[in-house]
Amino acid sequence: AAPAPAEPVAAATDAPKPAAAPKAASKVEPKGAGLDSATLRVSVEKVDQLINLVGELVITQAMLAQNSKGIDAGLYQQMTSGLADLERNTRDLQEAVMSIRMIPMSMVFNRFPRMLRDLAAKLSKKVELVTVGEATELDKGMVEKITDPLTHLVRNSCDHGIELPADRVAKGKPETGTITLVAQHQGGSIVIEVRDDGRGLNRQKLIAKAREKGIDAPDSMTDQECWNLIFAPGFSTADQVTDVSGRGVGMDVVKKNILSLGGSVEIDSAEGYGMSVKVRLPLTLAIMDGMSVGVGDECYILPLGSVVESFQVQNGMIKTIGTTGRVVQVREEYMPVIDLEKVFEVPRFDFEHVSNIMVVVEAEGQRVALLVDELLGQQQVVVKNLEANYRRVNDVSGATIMGDGRVALILDIGSLVRRTRH
């Protein structure tokens, strides 16, 4: 228990007994605040400043590596070892600094048990919450921004997914429904899953609702395309709009918020057995691994996590559909072709040049093939916010400074994929 404030005040004002002052000081000292404390509180601003400095170090290291290629061969051989050490140490430093901003997902998960208890009582349902991977860490800034979308997904599972106890028993299920939250690292990303064992999504009901709202929903659409209908603006499968899971809106906002973080969202469902929503996010928005590609005299960065494969285009591989659409056949799959030269209106001085390299990228469950001139390599890039310094640019998520000093745009793969759907 904290000491009563009257004790140190009395000791400090009791002039005839100066010896009592040290005793009072020891009483008000916070627990763990001594020199032997194992933790140190540091403001987020100082950590962010450190991250920015590490980012500049990454850029400087890339510049050194780039410029060293033009020096004498003998001297270059001597520098290679030092540059390799610098690159390794820079990466280790970056990971150590980024870890300071990491906080466990339990900071988010811990807010749901009470919320679910209140919500289940309000809806006359019985719901159990199971959490897995609470110790999985994510950047503090990402945690703050993902909390609201996750809250909506959990409320949605309780409201629309989990059935009433009597209905569950009639279906042969336990009367208590289960909502499971899972967080785990996969490569350079974190995957957060919200799943329930409720009623799942009804394909025919989704298609009927979509047609009511004027959304194109053919019977031939795949299950994945059908599930994605719930992300349409204002779309809801609820027969009655409630104040529990979004008043009939919200899933479109959830997806928009996740995409704005450079993430993706994927739905899976089986009618009568439940639904799963997987959210994939980068661990941090500050530094990323990217593949640099050349188009004309311009350089663009593709997030490495979105790159599937690359290959050289052979005669007859690209087919024209209609007047403007083009697709390429990769093994047994046809995928849309996006010519980056046309998307970004890259000036071309060699008018006879034909781009002949394809980079297959994936986002939002769909693959597209990007047509480029050359593959320049893979590297770590420091992400700079373009909107803060200029304005929002379509199909671009940010910018970075390359080793030769050029500014390269970081492409928004999700935006490019959505371009092919219109």
C-alpha positions in Angstrom: 0.0 0.0 0.0 1.2 3.5 -0.8 2.3 5.6 2.3 -0.1 8.2 3.5 0.8 11.6 2.2 0.6 13.2 5.7 3.8 11.3 6.9 6.4 12.8 4.6 4.8 16.2 4.8 5.1 16.1 8.6 8.7 15.0 8.5 9.7 17.6 6.0 8.2 20.5 8.0 9.5 19.3 11.4 12.6 21.6 11.7 13.8 20.4 15.1 14.3 16.9 13.7 16.3 17.1 10.5 17.3 13.5 10.8 13.8 12.5 10.0 14.0 13.9 6.4 15.9 11.0 4.9 13.4 8.6 6.3 10.6 10.5 4.7 12.4 10.6 1.4 12.7 6.8 1.4 9.0 6.4 2.0 7.9 8.4 -1.0 10.3 6.8 -3.4 8.3 4.7 -5.9 8.8 1.0 -5.9 11.5 0.1 -8.5 12.6 3.7 -9.0 16.1 3.1 -7.5 19.3 2.9 -9.5 19.0 -0.9 -9.5 15.7 -0.9 -11.4 15.5 -3.2 -14.4 13.3 -0.9 -16.5 13.5 2.6 -17.8 10.6 4.7 -19.0 11.2 6.5 -22.2 8.8 8.7 -24.2 7.6 7.4 -27.5 8.9 10.5 -29.3 12.5 9.6 -28.3 12.0 6.1 -29.6 10.6 7.4 -32.9 13.5 9.8 -33.2 15.9 6.8 -32.8 14.0 4.8 -35.4 14.3 7.7 -37.8 18.0 7.9 -37.3 18.3 4.1 -37.9 16.3 4.6 -41.1 18.8 7.3 -42.2 21.6 4.8 -41.4 20.0 2.2 -43.6 19.9 4.7 -46.5 23.6 5.7 -45.9 24.6 2.0 -45.8 22.8 1.5 -49.2 24.5 4.5 -50.7 28.0 3.2 -49.6 27.2 -0.2 -51.1 26.1 1.5 -54.3 29.0 3.9 -54.6 31.6 1.3 -53.8 30.9 -0.6 -57.1 32.7 2.1 -59.1 36.0 2.0 -57.2 39.2 0.1 -58.0 38.8 -3.7 -58.0 41.5 -4.3 -55.4 40.1 -1.7 -53.0 36.5 -2.9 -53.6 37.6 -6.4 -52.5 38.9 -4.9 -49.2 35.7 -2.9 -48.7 33.4 -5.9 -49.3 34.0 -7.5 -45.9 33.5 -4.2 -44.1 30.3 -3.4 -46.0 28.9 -6.8 -45.2 29.6 -6.2 -41.5 28.0 -2.8 -41.7 24.9 -4.2 -43.3 24.6 -7.0 -40.7 25.1 -4.6 -37.8 22.7 -2.1 -39.3 20.0 -4.8 -39.6 20.7 -5.9 -36.0 20.5 -2.4 -34.7 17.3 -1.8 -36.7 15.7 -4.9 -35.2 16.8 -4.0 -31.7 15.4 -0.5 -32.0 12.1 -1.7 -33.5 11.7 -4.2 -30.7 11.5 -1.2 -28.2 8.2 -0.2 -29.8 6.8 -3.7 -29.8 4.0 -4.5 -27.3 2.2 -7.8 -26.8 -1.2 -8.4 -28.4 -2.5 -9.1 -24.9 -2.9 -5.3 -24.6 -5.7 -5.7 -27.2 -7.0 -9.1 -26.3 -7.5 -8.2 -22.6 -10.2 -5.7 -23.4 -12.5 -8.3 -25.0 -13.6 -10.7 -22.2 -15.6 -8.0 -20.3 -17.0 -6.6 -23.5 -18.1 -10.0 -24.6 -19.7 -10.8 -21.3 -21.8 -7.6 -21.4 -22.7 -8.2 -25.1 -23.7 -11.8 -24.6 -25.9 -10.9 -21.7 -27.6 -8.2 -23.8 -28.2 -10.6 -26.6 -29.2 -13.5 -24.3 -26.4 -15.7 -25.6 -23.7 -17.8 -24.0 -20.2 -17.0 -25.4 -16.7 -18.2 -24.4 -13.6 -16.3 -25.5 -10.4 -18.2 -26.3 -7.2 -16.4 -27.0 -4.0 -17.8 -28.5 -0.7 -16.0 -29.0 -1.2 -13.1 -26.5 2.5 -12.8 -26.2 2.9 -12.1 -30.0 4.3 -8.6 -30.4 3.3 -5.8 -32.8 4.4 -2.2 -33.2 2.7 0.1 -30.7 1.4 2.3 -33.5 -0.1 -0.6 -35.3 -1.8 -2.0 -32.1 -3.5 1.4 -31.6 -4.8 1.4 -35.1 -5.9 -2.2 -35.2 -7.9 -2.2 -32.0 -11.1 -0.7 -33.4 -11.3 -3.0 -36.4 -10.7 -6.1 -34.2 -13.3 -4.9 -31.7 -15.8 -4.6 -34.6 -15.0 -8.2 -35.8 -15.4 -9.6 -32.3 -18.8 -7.8 -31.8 -19.9 -9.0 -35.3 -19.1 -12.6 -34.4 -21.1 -12.4 -31.3 -24.1 -10.6 -32.9 -24.3 -12.2 -36.3 -22.3 -15.4 -35.9 -23.1 -17.1 -32.5 -26.6 -18.4 -32.3 -29.0 -18.4 -29.4 -28.5 -21.3 -26.9 -31.7 -23.0 -27.9 -30.8 -22.8 -31.6 -27.4 -24.2 -31.0 -28.7 -27.2 -29.0 -31.2 -27.9 -31.8 -28.3 -28.1 -34.3 -26.4 -30.4 -32.0 -23.9 -27.8 -30.8 -22.9 -26.9 -27.3 -25.2 -24.1 -26.0 -22.1 -22.0 -25.4 -20.6 -20.6 -28.5 -16.8 -20.0 -28.9 -15.0 -17.0 -30.3 -11.3 -17.6 -30.8 -8.6 -14.9 -31.2 -5.3 -16.0 -32.6 -2.2 -13.9 -33.2 1.0 -15.3 -34.7 4.0 -14.2 -36.7 4.4 -15.4 -40.3 7.6 -14.1 -42.0 7.7 -10.3 -41.7 4.0 -10.1 -40.9 1.6 -10.7 -38.1 -1.6 -12.7 -38.7 -4.6 -12.0 -36.4 -7.5 -14.4 -36.8 -11.0 -13.9 -35.4 -13.1 -17.1 -35.7 -16.4 -18.4 -34.3 -18.3 -21.6 -34.3 -21.6 -19.9 -35.2 -24.0 -20.1 -38.1 -21.4 -19.1 -40.8 -22.3 -17.2 -44.0 -25.2 -18.3 -46.3 -24.1 -18.0 -49.9 -27.6 -17.6 -51.4 -28.6 -15.0 -48.8 -25.4 -13.0 -49.5 -26.0 -13.1 -53.3 -29.7 -12.1 -52.8 -28.7 -9.2 -50.5 -26.1 -8.0 -53.0 -28.5 -7.9 -55.9 -31.0 -6.0 -53.7 -28.3 -3.3 -53.4 -27.5 -3.3 -57.1 -24.2 -5.1 -56.7 -23.2 -7.5 -59.5 -23.3 -11.0 -58.0 -23.5 -13.8 -60.6 -24.3 -17.4 -59.4 -21.0 -18.5 -60.9 -18.9 -16.4 -58.5 -16.4 -18.3 -56.3 -17.0 -18.7 -52.5 -14.2 -16.3 -51.8 -15.8 -13.7 -54.1 -19.1 -14.3 -52.4 -17.7 -13.9 -48.8 -16.0 -10.6 -49.9 -19.5 -9.1 -50.6 -19.8 -8.3 -46.9 -17.1 -5.7 -47.4 -19.3 -3.7 -49.8 -20.3 -0.3 -48.4 -23.4 -0.5 -46.3 -23.8 -4.2 -46.8 -25.3 -6.2 -44.0 -26.9 -9.7 -43.7 -28.8 -8.7 -40.6 -32.6 -8.8 -40.8 -32.8 -6.1 -38.2 -30.3 -3.3 -37.8 -29.0 -3.2 -34.2 -26.5 -1.0 -32.3 -24.4 -4.0 -31.5 -22.2 -4.6 -34.5 -22.3 -1.5 -36.5 -25.9 -0.5 -37.3 -25.7 -2.3 -40.6 -22.4 -0.7 -41.7 -18.8 -1.2 -40.7 -17.2 -4.1 -42.4 -16.3 -1.9 -45.3 -14.7 0.5 -42.9 -12.9 -2.4 -41.2 -11.3 -3.4 -44.5 -10.5 0.1 -45.5 -8.7 0.7 -42.2 -6.7 -2.6 -42.5 -5.7 -1.8 -46.1 -4.5 1.7 -45.0 -2.1 -0.1 -42.7 -0.6 -2.0 -45.6 -2.5 -5.1 -44.5 -5.0 -7.5 -46.1 -8.1 -9.3 -44.8 -9.4 -12.7 -45.8 -12.7 -14.5 -45.0 -13.4 -18.2 -44.9 -16.7 -19.7 -43.9 -18.7 -22.9 -43.8 -22.5 -22.5 -43.3 -23.5 -24.0 -40.0 -20.0 -24.3 -38.7 -18.8 -20.7 -38.4 -16.6 -18.0 -39.9 -13.0 -17.0 -39.8 -11.5 -13.5 -40.6 -7.8 -13.4 -41.0 -6.0 -10.0 -40.9 -2.4 -9.9 -42.1 -0.4 -6.8 -41.2 3.3 -5.8 -41.5 5.1 -5.8 -38.2 6.1 -2.1 -38.6 5.4 0.7 -41.1 8.9 2.2 -40.7 11.2 -0.2 -42.6 10.4 -3.0 -45.0 12.0 -5.5 -47.3 11.3 -4.7 -51.0 12.1 -5.7 -54.5 13.2 -2.8 -56.8 12.1 -2.9 -60.4 13.0 -0.6 -63.3 10.5 0.9 -65.8 12.1 3.2 -68.3 14.4 5.5 -66.2 12.2 5.1 -63.1 12.6 2.8 -60.1 9.7 1.3 -58.2 9.6 -0.8 -55.0 7.3 -3.8 -54.5 6.8 -5.1 -51.0 8.6 -8.4 -50.9 5.8 -10.1 -49.0 3.5 -9.5 -52.0 5.9 -10.9 -54.6 5.1 -14.4 -55.7 7.5 -15.0 -58.7 9.0 -13.4 -61.7 9.7 -14.7 -65.3 10.5 -13.5 -68.8 7.6 -13.1 -71.2 7.7 -15.5 -74.2 5.9 -14.9 -77.5 2.2 -15.7 -77.3 2.0 -15.7 -73.5 0.0 -12.4 -73.3 -3.6 -12.6 -74.6 -5.8 -9.5 -75.4 -9.4 -9.5 -74.1 -11.8 -7.0 -75.6 -10.2 -3.7 -76.6 -7.9 -2.9 -73.6 -7.7 -5.9 -71.3 -4.8 -8.2 -71.3 -4.1 -11.5 -69.4 -1.1 -13.8 -69.2 -1.2 -17.5 -68.7 1.0 -18.8 -65.9 0.8 -22.6 -65.9 -3.0 -23.3 -65.6 -4.0 -19.8 -64.4 -4.9 -16.7 -66.3 -4.2 -13.4 -64.5 -4.6 -9.7 -65.5 -1.5 -7.9 -66.8 -0.7 -4.4 -65.5 1.7 -2.3 -67.5 3.4 0.0 -65.0 4.7 2.2 -67.8 1.1 3.1 -68.7 -0.1 3.3 -65.1 2.5 5.9 -64.1 2.9 7.4 -67.6 6.6 6.8 -67.7 8.3 8.8 -70.5 10.0 6.5 -73.0 12.7 7.6 -75.4 13.4 4.2 -76.9 10.1 3.8 -78.7 10.9 0.4 -80.0 11.5 -1.0 -76.5 9.1 -3.7 -75.3 8.9 -4.6 -71.6 9.4 -8.4 -71.3 9.6 -9.2 -67.6 6.6 -10.1 -65.5 6.5 -9.9 -61.7 3.5 -11.8 -60.2 2.2 -10.1 -57.0 -0.7 -11.1 -54.7 -3.0 -9.0 -52.6 -6.6 -9.5 -51.2 -6.6 -13.1 -52.5 -5.9 -12.2 -56.1 -2.8 -12.3 -58.3 -1.8 -9.9 -61.1 1.2 -9.7 -63.3 3.2 -6.5 -63.4 5.0 -5.7 -66.7 8.5 -4.2 -66.0 11.8 -3.6 -67.8 14.2 -5.1 -65.3 14.6 -6.5 -61.8 17.1 -4.4 -59.9 17.4 -6.4 -56.7 16.1 -6.9 -53.1 16.9 -4.5 -50.2 15.6 -2.9 -47.0 13.9 0.4 -47.6 12.9 3.1 -45.3 9.3 4.1 -45.8 8.6 7.8 -46.1 5.1 9.1 -45.9 4.3 10.7 -49.2 1.0 12.4 -48.1 2.8 14.3 -45.3 5.2 15.9 -47.8 3.2 16.0 -51.0 -0.3 14.5 -51.5 -1.9 11.1 -51.9 -1.0 9.4 -55.1 -3.1 6.6 -56.5 -1.5 3.1 -56.4 1.4 4.4 -54.2 1.7 3.7 -50.5 4.9 5.7 -49.8 8.4 6.6 -51.1 12.0 5.8 -50.2 15.5 7.0 -51.0 17.6 4.6 -52.9 21.4 4.0 -52.5 22.1 6.2 -55.5 20.1 9.1 -54.0 17.1 8.6 -56.3 13.6 8.7 -54.8 11.6 5.5 -55.6 7.8 5.1 -55.2 6.6 2.1 -53.1 3.6 0.6 -54.9 0.3 -0.2 -53.2 -0.3 -3.7 -54.5 -3.9 -3.9 -53.1 -4.7 -0.7 -55.1 -3.2 -2.2 -58.3 -5.2 -5.4 -57.8 -8.5 -3.4 -57.3 -7.7 -1.6 -60.6 -8.2 -4.8 -62.5 -11.7 -5.3 -61.1 -13.2 -2.2 -62.7 
